[in-house]
Amino acid sequence: MADEKMDLYDIDRTFQNKTILRKDTIVGDLCRVTIHICLFNKNGEMLIQQRSSTKKNLPNVWDITLGGGVLAGENSREAAHRELFEELGIDFDFSNTRPHFTFNFKNGFDDYYVIVKDIDLADVKFSDGEVQAVKWAKEKDILKMIKRGQFIGYYPSAIKFLFETYDDHNMFNVKNVKNKKVAKQRKKTYKGQI
């Protein structure tokens, strides 16, 4: 894992024909790309994973479905497919899927994919040793776990945003918005675009 190479980009996300080893620190204004996947079921629960006890950082702590680095030569979608399959044994076609949003961080871009797929937890495979358990969780359960120190310390607003993104699955989609006031407001605001 430490020997994996990652492509480097400028702040406009233009490839700079340079790579860096994952373990190395990026110097200057160059950036790398990472991905996160939030997998929801049709009941609005997020698949969360418990990090392995052998992880160097935050062992045994619960996290969102998964995250990982985009390797040299890969695009974000390819990395999302690879990571989901490697860590959980789930095959999902990302070929026509764009990230729902991207968080910028120092020296990087973090693409977030929000997908809906009902899976049987018995079919999840932990083949790469990074994950020791998975379960479905509601927003309120994750927020409680964060308070207790059992979940990575995301800002509560970030977790709420992920669940809102699932709820909408598209900012113009008013059919699936549970809050009728919000749906009505969006219909009015985006008239002709929906």
N, C-alpha and C positions, 0 to 999 in steps of 0.2 A: 504494500500500500504506500509506503513512504517513497518508493522508487517510481511511483506513477508520475507521468509528465502531464502538465496542464498548459494549455495555450494561454498566451498573454494578449491583452487588448488595451487600446487606449480608452479614454473616458467616453468616447463616442461609440464604443464597442466595435471598433475596427481592429481586426486581427493584425498583430504587429510582427508576424513571422518570427516569434520568439516563444520559447517554452520555459517552464520552470519545474523543478521537482516539487511534488506536493509538500514535502517536509520543509522546503526552503521558504524564507521570508521574501515577499515581494518588496522591491525597493523602488522608490520614485512614484510616478503617477500611473504605472501599469496596473491592470486589473485582471482577475481571473473570473470564471463563471462557475457558480454552484447551482444546484437545483434542490427544491423541496417538493414533496408530493403529499397532498392531503387527500386521502381516499375516504369517501363517505359512502354509507349505504343509503338505501331509499328511505330509511327511518330518520335520517339526519344525524346519524352517529358517525364519528370519525374513528377510523382504525388507528389505534395508537400502539407504539412498540416500546418494550422495555429494553434498554440498551444492555448489552452483555456485561457480565461482571469483570471481563478482561479488558474492557475499553479503557484507554489511558485517561480520557476526559469523561467525567460524569458517568461512571459505571453504575449499573442497576437503576438508573433514573429513567422515567417514562418520557417519551417524546412524541411529536406528531408522526404520521405514518413513516416518513423517511426523508433523508437528505443525503447529498453526496456531491462530489466534485465532477465537473465536466472534464474528461480526459482529452489530451492532445488529439486533434483530428475529429473529435466528436462535436455534434451540435447539442444544444440543450435537450431536445426531444430524444435523441439517441441515448444521452446520459440518463434521462428519466426512465426510459425503457430498460436499460441495463441495470440500473440501481434497483428498480422495483423487482426485477427478476432475480438478481443476485441476492438481495437481502431477504425477500419474502416469497420467492418462487411464483410471483404473480406476473402473468403475461398480459400486457395491455398495449394496444396499438396507439402510439402517440403521433403517428405520421401526419395526421391532420389536426393535431391539437397544439394550440399555442399556449404559452404560460398565461395564467389569468392575471398575474401582475409580477413585477420585479422589484425587489427591495435592493437599493444600492447600499453598499457598506464600504468601509475603507478598503481599497484595492480589490473591489469586486462587485459583481452583479449576482443576485440570487433570484432565479426564476422559480416561481411557485405555480405548480399545477394542481388544480382542484378537480378531482374526477369522482364520478359516481359509479360504483360497481358493487353489487351484492356478492360477497364471497363467503364461503364456509370457512370458518377459522381452522377447521381440521385440515383444510387443503393448503394452508400456509406452511412454507418450508423455510427453516432458518439454516441455510446451507453455508453461509460465509462466516459464521461465528460473531457477527455484529449485533444480533438480536437474540434475546432469550425468551420473549413472550410477546403476544399481541392480544388486544381485546378491543371491542367497540366501546366508545365513550361519548357521553353527551357533553355539551359545552359546560354545564354546571359542574359535572364531575371533574373535568380537566382543571377548571378554575380552583376547585377545592384541593386537588392534588398539588397544584402550584403553591398554594398557601401552606400546605404541609411539607413542602420541600421534596415531594415525590416525583415531580414533573420538572422538566427544564424550565427555568425561570423566565418564560416569555412574559411580556407585558400582557395583562388581562385584555387590554383593548385589541392586541394582535390576535389572540384566540377568538375573541368575539368577531373580529373582522373575517377570520377564516370561516366561521360558521355562517356569517352573513353572506359571504361569497358563495358558499354552498347553497344557501337558501335562494339566492338570486340566480346563480350559475351563469348570469349574464346581466349586466346592469340595465339592459332594456327589457328583460323578461319580466312581465308583470303577472303571468299566469301562475307562477310558482311562489310568488311573494306572499307569505302568510299574513303579513300586516296589511290589512285592507286600506288603511290610510296612506301607507307608503305606496302601495300599488296604484291608488287613485292619483297621487301626486306625480308618480312617474309617467302615467298615461298622459297627464296634462303637459308635463315638461317636455316629453319626447314625442309629442303628437306628430304623426306622419313618419316617425322612424321605427315604430314598433310594428 
